[in-house]
Amino acid sequence: MYQKAYVIAEAGCNHMGQMEIAHDLINIAAVFCKADAIKFQKRCPKELLTEEQYNAPHANPQNSYGSTYGEHREYLEFNLEQHAQLKKWCEEMNITYSTSVWDMTSAREIATLNPRFIKIPSACNNNFKMLEWLCDNYGGEIQLSFGMTTHEEEESIVQLFEKKKRNQDLILYNCTSGYPVPFEDVCLLEILRMKEQYGGRVKAIGFSGHHLGIAADIAAYTLGAEYIERHYTLDRTWKGTDHAASLEPDGIRKLKRNLDAVYRSLQYKREEILPIEQVQRQKLKYKKI
């Protein structure tokens, strides 16, 4: 049985470090796009990065908000009080607030806000210390992407959640880590593999797409992904590396609309000849003589 798709508009750091833009992202996602949730990011750059990484120049200087990569990441960060404000704004607009956490400090801080779910990005899904802490100290749903992850690593992650008896709070995402991802690398059939291998062991399987357009998301849902997550921005031409691989508001709106339409369509006929067909049958159906 299909459940209605749960659509997450991943704002990430597309607010460009400005609370006013973050507020707009929330309001538009809730009212215009009708998304179910909006997700931000939380990092502690000095914990996450080595000194060399922190002081290195940004790989794409035209997208940098600082003279070093560390300064760039610091510029885009909101503190805990600002995240509390984001959550309050989401509650006022009746849209679920969430955040991806990239390190232990961020996990500890965001857990104090008690969001409905916390996301573990592909880059951090092998941080077992952080995963164990969340299992032991955070009672909400944990969502986790499998981008750039081997099958052996996947199994180790799921076994950790099973050991902690938190596997029924775990949602796994099929994901290819790239910005944007060409269609031949989206690999939607991985959803079937994940459902076969983990479907009975975790709460659900989702799809986190970094591709262009929304066609692949519809297919992902049809293949069994119950949660659909897409990067979201107000303007794909804005400064930053994620904007070009994001959907603008009308893209998120159409994605939600189309997923709802597909949900209503995924059923068997209630009877051999539906009432809507009966009139046409009487008018058009060939009658044997």
TORKOL-65098 format. One record per residue (C-alpha): residue number from 1; residue in one letter; x, y, z. Coordinates in nm, 4 decimals. Layout:
BEGIN
   pos   code          x          y          z
   NUM      A          X          Y          Z
...
***
This chain:
BEGIN
   pos   code          x          y          z
     1      M     0.0000     0.0000     0.0000
     2      Y     0.1335     0.3414    -0.0920
     3      Q     0.1500     0.6191     0.1660
     4      K     0.1289     0.9813     0.0586
     5      A     0.4785     1.1086    -0.0224
     6      Y     0.6413     1.3242     0.2440
     7      V     0.8137     1.6173     0.0714
     8      I     1.1110     1.7899     0.2321
     9      A     1.2349     2.1207     0.0929
    10      E     1.6030     2.1236     0.1796
    11      A     1.7008     2.4861     0.2253
    12      G     2.0406     2.3874     0.3636
    13      C     2.2568     2.6995     0.3540
    14      N     2.0720     2.8563     0.0616
    15      H     1.9701     3.1360     0.2992
    16      M     2.3247     3.2736     0.2434
    17      G     2.3620     3.3453     0.6124
    18      Q     2.0639     3.5815     0.6278
    19      M     1.7733     3.5163     0.8640
    20      E     1.5399     3.7271     0.6493
    21      I     1.5960     3.4954     0.3529
    22      A     1.5530     3.1908     0.5779
    23      H     1.2203     3.3344     0.6949
    24      D     1.1104     3.3792     0.3334
    25      L     1.2188     3.0233     0.2509
    26      I     0.9989     2.8930     0.5340
    27      N     0.6926     3.0988     0.4442
    28      I     0.7075     3.0181     0.0730
    29      A     0.7716     2.6466     0.1338
    30      A     0.4675     2.6328     0.3615
    31      V     0.2159     2.8502     0.1765
    32      F     0.3073     2.8332    -0.1905
    33      C     0.4899     2.5002    -0.2206
    34      K     0.2843     2.3181     0.0446
    35      A     0.5897     2.1130     0.1412
    36      D     0.5639     1.8938     0.4497
    37      A     0.8981     1.9989     0.5970
    38      I     1.1863     2.2378     0.5451
    39      K     1.5385     2.1392     0.6420
    40      F     1.8409     2.3526     0.7247
    41      Q     2.2015     2.2602     0.8134
    42      K     2.4137     2.2961     1.1275
    43      R     2.7920     2.2656     1.1320
    44      C     3.0716     2.3575     1.3696
    45      P     3.3415     2.4342     1.1117
    46      K     3.6324     2.4317     1.3574
    47      E     3.5281     2.0862     1.4781
    48      L     3.4425     1.9475     1.1372
    49      L     3.7450     2.0765     0.9439
    50      T     4.1155     2.0222     0.9963
    51      E     4.3269     2.3358     1.0381
    52      E     4.4525     2.2885     0.6835
    53      Q     4.0990     2.2561     0.5440
    54      Y     3.9780     2.5545     0.7473
    55      N     4.2533     2.7824     0.6195
    56      A     4.2469     2.6629     0.2578
    57      P     4.0798     2.8791    -0.0077
    58      H     3.7325     2.7829    -0.1285
    59      A     3.7479     2.5462    -0.4254
    60      N     3.5209     2.7856    -0.6185
    61      P     3.6236     3.1364    -0.5050
    62      Q     3.3320     3.3000    -0.6892
    63      N     3.0949     3.1169    -0.4519
    64      S     3.2865     3.1929    -0.1324
    65      Y     3.1652     3.4152     0.1506
    66      G     3.5102     3.4355     0.3111
    67      S     3.8801     3.4463     0.2359
    68      T     3.9181     3.0806     0.3447
    69      Y     3.6867     2.7797     0.3302
    70      G     3.6514     2.7943     0.7094
    71      E     3.5483     3.1597     0.7005
    72      H     3.3038     3.0762     0.4220
    73      R     3.1417     2.8050     0.6347
    74      E     3.1299     3.0297     0.9440
    75      Y     2.9535     3.3033     0.7469
    76      L     2.6746     3.0638     0.6458
    77      E     2.6158     2.9265     0.9969
    78      F     2.3218     3.0111     1.2225
    79      N     2.3709     2.9716     1.5982
    80      L     2.1403     2.7705     1.8231
    81      E     1.9242     3.0704     1.9128
    82      Q     1.8707     3.1421     1.5445
    83      H     1.7742     2.7791     1.4825
    84      A     1.5247     2.8067     1.7674
    85      Q     1.3759     3.1064     1.5859
    86      L     1.3618     2.9083     1.2594
    87      K     1.1732     2.6326     1.4415
    88      K     0.9304     2.8868     1.5888
    89      W     0.8657     3.0356     1.2449
    90      C     0.8020     2.6857     1.1067
    91      E     0.5534     2.6111     1.3846
    92      E     0.3706     2.9367     1.3090
    93      M     0.3430     2.8328     0.9414
    94      N     0.2494     2.4693     1.0191
    95      I     0.5504     2.3227     0.8408
    96      T     0.7927     2.0820     1.0074
    97      Y     1.1367     2.2208     1.0963
    98      S     1.4461     2.0043     1.0715
    99      T     1.8214     2.0309     1.0350
   100      S     2.1087     1.8195     0.9060
   101      V     2.3857     1.7876     1.1633
   102      W     2.7453     1.7462     1.0517
   103      D     2.9322     1.7003     1.3814
   104      M     2.8863     1.6123     1.7470
   105      T     2.8522     1.9716     1.8690
   106      S     2.5804     2.0414     1.6126
   107      A     2.3998     1.7161     1.6993
   108      R     2.3997     1.8018     2.0707
   109      E     2.2750     2.1549     2.0064
   110      I     1.9967     2.0698     1.7627
   111      A     1.8754     1.7808     1.9803
   112      T     1.7928     2.0350     2.2526
   113      L     1.5326     2.1843     2.0158
   114      N     1.3613     1.8440     1.9929
   115      P     1.2713     1.8623     1.6214
   116      R     1.0523     1.5896     1.4736
   117      F     1.3534     1.4512     1.2882
   118      I     1.7253     1.5100     1.2488
   119      K     1.9076     1.4332     0.9233
   120      I     2.2516     1.2751     0.8895
   121      P     2.4089     1.3751     0.5556
   122      S     2.6001     1.1253     0.3453
   123      A     2.9303     1.2911     0.4347
   124      C     2.8832     1.2119     0.8055
   125      N     2.7015     0.8791     0.8080
   126      N     3.0207     0.7002     0.9196
   127      N     3.0556     0.9183     1.2302
   128      F     2.9497     0.6351     1.4594
   129      K     3.0216     0.8361     1.7726
   130      M     2.7631     1.0918     1.6636
   131      L     2.5138     0.8251     1.5522
   132      E     2.5433     0.6443     1.8857
   133      W     2.4969     0.9684     2.0793
   134      L     2.1808     1.0497     1.8843
   135      C     2.0454     0.6979     1.9382
   136      D     2.1023     0.7313     2.3126
   137      N     2.0005     1.0936     2.3661
   138      Y     1.7567     1.2024     2.0955
   139      G     1.4104     1.0498     2.0837
   140      G     1.2937     1.1687     1.7430
   141      E     1.3194     1.0216     1.3969
   142      I     1.6662     0.9931     1.2423
   143      Q     1.7004     1.0244     0.8655
   144      L     2.0249     0.9241     0.6954
   145      S     2.1519     0.9408     0.3370
   146      F     2.3552     0.6650     0.1698
   147      G     2.5441     0.8796    -0.0809
   148      M     2.9099     0.7780    -0.1399
   149      T     2.8609     0.4784     0.0918
   150      T     2.9626     0.1156     0.0306
   151      H     2.7217    -0.1724     0.0914
   152      E     2.9411    -0.2880     0.3779
   153      E     2.9229     0.0576     0.5360
   154      E     2.5451     0.0620     0.4871
   155      E     2.5101    -0.2673     0.6727
   156      S     2.7278    -0.1463     0.9593
   157      I     2.5112     0.1641     0.9980
   158      V     2.1850    -0.0322     1.0053
   159      Q     2.3305    -0.2848     1.2500
   160      L     2.4281     0.0008     1.4828
   161      F     2.0678     0.1238     1.4885
   162      E     1.9434    -0.2322     1.5401
   163      K     2.1847    -0.2787     1.8307
   164      K     2.0551     0.0440     1.9835
   165      K     1.6935    -0.0652     1.9137
   166      R     1.6389     0.2548     1.7162
   167      N     1.6079     0.1000     1.3693
   168      Q     1.2319     0.1607     1.3553
   169      D     1.3040     0.5318     1.3952
   170      L     1.5493     0.5223     1.1012
   171      I     1.4738     0.6389     0.7470
   172      L     1.7353     0.5605     0.4820
   173      Y     1.7734     0.7680     0.1665
   174      N     1.8943     0.6551    -0.1720
   175      C     2.1284     0.9333    -0.2786
   176      T     2.4045     1.0059    -0.5285
   177      S     2.6377     1.2759    -0.4012
   178      G     2.6932     1.5257    -0.6814
   179      Y     2.5735     1.8781    -0.7689
   180      P     2.3964     1.8360    -1.0025
   181      V     2.3812     1.4616    -1.0787
   182      P     2.3362     1.3482    -1.4424
   183      F     2.0408     1.1158    -1.4883
   184      E     2.2564     0.8109    -1.5638
   185      D     2.4039     0.8482    -1.2128
   186      V     2.0740     0.8923    -1.0274
   187      C     2.0417     0.5098    -1.0113
   188      L     1.6789     0.4860    -0.9041
   189      L     1.6778     0.1061    -0.8986
   190      E     1.8934     0.1265    -0.5872
   191      I     1.5631     0.2002    -0.4134
   192      L     1.4496    -0.1547    -0.4906
   193      R     1.7749    -0.2970    -0.3561
   194      M     1.7438    -0.0924    -0.0390
   195      K     1.3811    -0.1950     0.0096
   196      E     1.4716    -0.5621    -0.0324
   197      Q     1.7704    -0.5415     0.2004
   198      Y     1.6471    -0.2968     0.4629
   199      G     1.2730    -0.2513     0.4081
   200      G     1.1718    -0.4747     0.6985
   201      R     1.4506    -0.3516     0.9237
   202      V     1.3975     0.0270     0.9203
   203      K     1.1000     0.2612     0.9261
   204      A     1.1086     0.3631     0.5590
   205      I     1.3161     0.4251     0.2472
   206      G     1.3435     0.7720     0.0938
   207      F     1.5057     0.9461    -0.2012
   208      S     1.7321     1.2517    -0.1827
   209      G     1.7793     1.3891    -0.5335
   210      H     2.0447     1.6262    -0.6638
   211      H     1.9360     1.6037    -1.0271
   212      L     1.7549     1.8526    -1.2486
   213      G     1.3772     1.8602    -1.2882
   214      I     1.1213     1.6479    -1.1026
   215      A     1.0592     1.3463    -1.3288
   216      A     1.3009     1.1192    -1.1406
   217      D     1.1343     1.1985    -0.8072
   218      I     0.7987     1.0711    -0.9357
   219      A     0.9654     0.7477    -1.0448
   220      A     1.1445     0.7204    -0.7084
   221      Y     0.8117     0.7447    -0.5275
   222      T     0.6542     0.4850    -0.7549
   223      L     0.9464     0.2513    -0.6818
   224      G     0.8755     0.2812    -0.3114
   225      A     1.0502     0.5908    -0.1736
   226      E     0.8088     0.7337     0.0828
   227      Y     1.0147     1.0458     0.1620
   228      I     1.1311     1.2796    -0.1143
   229      E     1.3958     1.5411    -0.0342
   230      R     1.5102     1.8122    -0.2781
   231      H     1.7405     2.1104    -0.2423
   232      Y     1.5377     2.4317    -0.2411
   233      T     1.6248     2.7939    -0.3162
   234      L     1.4434     3.1143    -0.4024
   235      D     1.6769     3.1825    -0.6973
   236      R     1.9017     2.9308    -0.8741
   237      T     2.1315     3.2124    -0.9917
   238      W     2.2256     3.3226    -0.6388
   239      K     2.5837     3.2940    -0.5131
   240      G     2.6690     2.9518    -0.3726
   241      T     2.7385     2.5955    -0.4824
   242      D     2.3961     2.4447    -0.4012
   243      H     2.1643     2.6900    -0.5762
   244      A     2.2181     2.5523    -0.9283
   245      A     2.1253     2.2003    -0.8145
   246      S     1.8152     2.3210    -0.6287
   247      L     1.4502     2.3628    -0.7189
   248      E     1.2952     2.7074    -0.7025
   249      P     0.9552     2.7481    -0.5310
   250      D     0.7521     2.6588    -0.8386
   251      G     0.9587     2.3417    -0.8763
   252      I     0.8848     2.2327    -0.5189
   253      R     0.5179     2.3249    -0.5673
   254      K     0.4910     2.1143    -0.8832
   255      L     0.6783     1.8282    -0.7189
   256      K     0.4344     1.8213    -0.4265
   257      R     0.1339     1.8561    -0.6600
   258      N     0.2512     1.5784    -0.8922
   259      L     0.3402     1.3402    -0.6091
   260      D    -0.0067     1.3908    -0.4602
   261      A    -0.1626     1.3190    -0.8005
   262      V     0.0414     1.0007    -0.8418
   263      Y    -0.0553     0.8913    -0.4892
   264      R    -0.4243     0.9204    -0.5792
   265      S    -0.3607     0.7266    -0.9010
   266      L    -0.1747     0.4290    -0.7508
   267      Q    -0.4654     0.1960    -0.6848
   268      Y    -0.6530    -0.0891    -0.8476
   269      K    -0.9957    -0.0421    -0.9983
   270      R    -1.2640    -0.0585    -0.7319
   271      E    -1.4900    -0.2445    -0.9761
   272      E    -1.4504    -0.3808    -1.3268
   273      I    -1.6394    -0.0916    -1.4857
   274      L    -1.6017     0.2316    -1.2955
   275      P    -1.8989     0.4702    -1.2765
   276      I    -1.7048     0.7248    -1.4818
   277      E    -1.6715     0.4617    -1.7552
   278      Q    -2.0348     0.3481    -1.7558
   279      V    -2.1665     0.6453    -1.9535
   280      Q    -1.8898     0.6067    -2.2092
   281      R    -1.9487     0.2324    -2.2301
   282      Q    -2.3143     0.2857    -2.3109
   283      K    -2.2249     0.5425    -2.5754
   284      L    -1.9067     0.4046    -2.7307
   285      K    -1.8636     0.0346    -2.6589
   286      Y    -1.8963    -0.1892    -2.9637
   287      K    -2.2147    -0.3943    -2.9349
   288      K    -2.2093    -0.7454    -3.0675
   289      I    -2.4913    -0.8204    -3.3128
***
